[in-house]
Amino acid sequence: MRHTRLFIGAAVAIVVIAMELKPTIERFSNSDTHYQTNIGALFNVIKAYALAERNEPTPLSRIPIQPVSIAAIQAQGDDQVIKLSHSTTLIYLDQSFILIDPVFSERVSPVQWAGPKRFHELPITLEALPNIAAVLISHDHYDHLDKHSIRTLSAKVAHFITPLKVGERLREWGIPDSKIIELNWWEATTIGSHTYTATPAQHFSGRGIFDKDTTLWAGWAVKGSDTNIFYSGDSGYFKGFKDIGERLGPFDMTLIETGAYNKLWHDIHMLPEQSVQAHIDVKGAAMMPVHNSSFDLALHDWYDPLERALVQANAQQVMLITPVFGESTSIKAPRNTPRWWQALIGQKTSTQ
């Protein structure tokens, strides 16, 4: 196992070095910090992967899910959020559906025979999804932009809304140009009763060796007729969250990245305590942590993001919503949710 981690760390280092070696391409950048690596930092990453000792990198027992019923969501009638996996989230807003970062493949990888594999079953299939008013993409990393999912969804999606240049990926995959809307930070588009605003984030992009930062990354503010939602996308903690709160808040619910972090790359992925602070900065009411409990993408235990976020949320008197995958949550009137992961820590079952 340690040899495998060392291999992964070395592979990450090689890819990152290669991505830094092609300076002539026009690239996007962060507003607060330029995320750039050096040999010393890469050595620290390799060493961390080689030496990491974890209790539970993946769950020892089956993660609970609740099958999604589209008919039940529609019958309930109010605005709702359903966390499906990692950052993949279904939103029911003003009687229509929005889908965020749809990743339905088993692995988040360029190939499906290798790479991080999903911990749990999905609560709904691509085929069972309803017609979608808009698919929002935060950036082009494999755990947020899945070619198979995008191509399969195309026939039932009215609009794909992406940060700048990400739409070029979709066009290469056969998505009609008429369905694609690309936005820069702070730009907005209104479709029906929904207004979608691309918000700044502190991250990076790229799906290959030489394409680092050639597409933009973003979060999303989604405003309905009477509901306001914020999705952070992937981001390090930065002063931009306060700007978002001032310009577009307050928000009834936030979907904040809480997972795949490490102090070695905190500039581009928030620690859980920072995730809670980001929620406070954007003036959120209830917070739903996303980007966790589906794939092993860092060096923390699988349950650590939710545990640390819960401790910080309690300290800051933040309402933390942690539904099981597939469970529908009212946006305007969320109820307290059970801390489902705590019953799984250290528990190995014969069904796993």
Residue pairs with C-beta under 8 A, 6 or more apart in sequence:
2 50
2 51
5 49
5 50
5 52
6 46
6 49
6 50
8 49
9 45
9 46
9 47
9 48
9 49
9 50
10 46
12 45
12 46
12 49
13 42
13 43
13 45
13 46
15 209
16 37
16 42
16 212
17 37
17 42
18 209
18 210
19 206
19 209
19 210
19 211
19 212
20 36
20 37
20 212
21 210
22 210
25 210
25 211
25 214
26 214
27 212
27 213
27 214
28 164
28 165
28 205
28 213
28 214
28 215
28 216
28 217
29 213
30 202
30 203
30 204
30 238
31 200
31 202
31 238
31 240
32 202
32 238
32 239
32 240
33 202
33 236
33 238
33 267
35 202
35 203
35 204
35 236
35 267
35 268
41 264
44 264
45 264
45 265
48 262
48 264
48 299
49 299
52 299
54 299
54 300
54 301
55 301
55 346
56 301
56 302
56 303
56 345
56 346
57 296
57 301
57 302
58 119
58 296
58 302
59 119
59 120
59 302
59 303
59 344
59 352
60 344
60 346
60 347
60 348
60 349
60 352
61 344
61 347
61 348
61 349
61 351
61 352
62 120
62 349
62 351
62 352
63 119
63 120
63 293
63 324
63 325
63 344
64 324
64 325
64 340
65 120
65 121
65 122
65 123
65 324
65 325
65 326
66 123
66 324
66 325
66 326
66 327
67 123
67 124
67 326
68 82
68 84
68 90
68 123
68 124
68 128
68 326
68 328
70 124
70 128
70 129
70 130
72 328
73 80
73 82
73 92
73 328
74 92
74 95
76 328
76 330
77 95
78 330
78 331
78 332
78 333
79 91
79 92
79 93
79 94
79 224
79 226
79 227
79 330
79 331
79 332
80 91
80 92
80 328
80 329
80 330
80 331
81 89
81 90
81 91
81 92
81 229
81 253
81 255
81 288
81 328
81 329
81 331
82 89
82 90
82 91
82 92
82 123
82 323
82 326
82 327
82 328
82 329
83 89
83 288
83 290
83 323
83 325
83 326
83 327
83 329
84 90
84 122
84 123
84 124
84 325
84 326
85 103
85 104
85 118
85 120
85 122
85 123
85 294
85 325
86 101
86 103
86 108
86 143
86 290
86 291
86 292
86 293
86 294
86 295
87 100
87 101
87 103
87 138
87 143
87 144
87 231
87 233
87 234
87 255
87 257
87 290
87 291
88 99
88 100
88 101
88 102
88 103
88 104
89 99
89 100
89 101
89 231
89 255
89 290
90 97
90 98
90 99
90 100
90 124
90 129
91 97
91 98
91 99
91 100
91 222
91 229
91 331
92 98
92 328
93 194
93 222
93 224
93 227
93 229
93 331
94 192
94 193
94 194
94 224
94 225
94 227
96 133
96 192
96 194
97 129
97 130
97 131
97 132
97 133
98 132
98 133
98 134
98 135
98 136
98 194
98 222
99 129
99 132
99 134
99 135
99 136
99 153
99 157
100 135
100 136
100 138
100 220
100 231
100 255
101 136
101 137
101 138
101 144
101 145
102 126
102 135
102 146
102 149
102 150
102 153
103 142
103 143
103 144
103 145
103 146
103 149
104 122
104 125
104 126
104 146
104 148
104 149
104 152
105 112
105 146
105 148
105 149
106 112
106 117
106 118
107 114
107 115
107 116
107 117
107 118
108 115
108 116
108 142
108 143
108 146
108 295
108 297
109 115
109 116
109 142
110 142
110 207
115 142
116 143
116 295
116 296
116 297
117 295
118 294
118 295
119 293
119 294
119 295
119 296
119 302
120 293
120 294
120 325
122 325
123 325
123 326
124 326
126 149
126 152
126 153
127 152
129 153
129 156
130 156
131 156
131 157
131 158
132 153
132 156
132 157
132 158
133 158
133 159
133 191
133 192
133 194
134 157
134 158
134 159
134 160
134 161
134 191
134 194
134 196
135 150
135 153
135 157
135 159
135 160
135 161
136 161
136 162
136 196
136 220
136 222
136 231
137 144
137 145
137 160
137 161
137 162
137 163
137 166
138 144
138 163
138 201
138 217
138 218
138 219
138 220
138 231
138 233
138 234
139 145
139 163
139 166
139 201
139 203
139 205
139 215
139 216
139 217
139 218
139 233
139 234
140 166
140 169
140 205
140 206
140 207
140 215
140 217
141 205
141 206
141 207
141 234
142 207
143 295
143 297
144 233
144 234
145 166
145 169
145 207
147 173
150 160
150 170
150 173
150 175
151 173
151 174
151 175
154 174
154 175
154 176
154 179
157 179
158 179
158 191
159 179
159 180
159 181
159 191
160 167
160 170
160 175
160 179
160 180
160 181
161 181
161 182
161 183
161 189
161 196
161 220
162 170
162 180
162 181
162 182
162 183
163 182
163 183
163 184
163 185
163 198
163 215
163 216
163 217
163 218
164 182
164 183
164 184
164 215
164 216
165 182
165 214
165 215
165 216
166 182
166 205
166 215
166 216
167 180
167 181
167 182
168 215
169 207
169 215
170 180
171 177
171 180
181 189
183 189
183 196
183 197
183 198
183 218
184 198
184 216
185 198
185 199
185 200
185 216
185 218
186 197
186 198
186 199
186 200
186 247
187 197
187 198
188 195
188 196
188 197
188 198
189 195
189 196
190 196
193 224
193 225
194 222
194 223
194 224
195 222
195 223
196 220
196 221
196 222
197 220
197 221
197 222
197 223
197 248
198 218
198 219
198 220
199 218
199 219
199 220
199 221
199 230
199 233
199 240
199 244
199 248
200 218
200 219
200 238
200 240
200 243
200 244
201 217
201 218
201 219
201 232
201 233
201 234
201 235
201 240
202 235
202 236
202 237
202 238
202 240
202 267
202 268
203 217
203 233
203 234
203 235
203 236
203 268
203 269
204 212
204 213
204 217
204 268
205 211
205 212
205 213
205 214
205 215
205 216
205 217
206 212
206 213
206 214
206 215
217 233
217 234
217 235
218 233
219 230
219 231
219 232
219 233
219 235
219 244
220 230
220 231
220 233
221 228
221 229
221 230
221 231
221 244
221 248
221 251
222 228
222 229
222 230
222 231
223 229
223 248
226 332
227 252
227 331
227 332
228 248
228 249
228 250
228 251
228 252
229 251
229 252
229 253
229 254
229 255
229 331
230 244
230 248
230 249
230 251
230 253
230 254
230 255
230 282
230 284
231 254
231 255
231 290
232 241
232 254
232 255
232 256
232 257
232 275
232 278
233 257
234 257
234 260
234 268
234 269
234 291
235 257
235 268
235 269
235 270
235 278
236 266
236 267
236 268
236 269
236 270
236 274
237 266
237 270
237 271
237 274
237 275
237 277
237 278
241 277
241 278
241 281
241 282
242 281
242 282
244 281
244 282
245 281
245 282
245 283
248 282
249 282
249 283
249 284
250 282
250 283
250 284
250 285
251 282
251 283
251 284
251 285
252 284
252 285
252 286
252 331
252 332
253 284
253 285
253 286
253 287
253 288
253 321
253 331
253 334
254 278
254 279
254 282
254 284
254 286
254 287
254 288
255 288
255 290
256 270
256 275
256 276
256 278
256 279
256 284
256 287
256 288
256 289
256 290
257 269
257 270
257 275
257 289
257 290
257 291
258 270
258 272
258 275
258 289
258 290
258 291
258 292
258 305
258 306
258 309
259 269
259 289
259 290
259 291
259 292
259 293
259 297
259 298
259 305
260 269
260 291
260 292
260 297
260 298
261 269
261 270
261 271
261 272
261 298
261 300
261 305
262 269
262 298
262 299
262 300
263 271
266 274
269 298
270 278
271 308
272 289
272 304
272 305
272 308
272 309
272 312
273 308
273 309
273 312
275 287
275 289
275 309
275 312
276 287
276 309
276 312
276 313
276 316
276 318
276 320
277 316
279 287
279 318
280 316
280 318
285 319
286 319
286 320
286 321
286 331
286 334
287 309
287 313
287 318
287 319
287 320
287 321
288 320
288 321
288 322
288 323
288 329
289 305
289 306
289 309
289 320
289 322
291 305
292 302
292 305
292 306
293 302
293 303
293 305
293 306
293 325
293 341
296 302
303 341
303 342
303 344
303 345
306 322
306 339
306 341
307 341
307 342
309 320
310 320
310 322
310 339
312 318
313 319
313 320
314 320
319 334
319 336
321 329
321 334
321 337
322 337
322 338
322 339
322 340
322 341
323 329
323 337
324 340
327 337
329 335
329 337
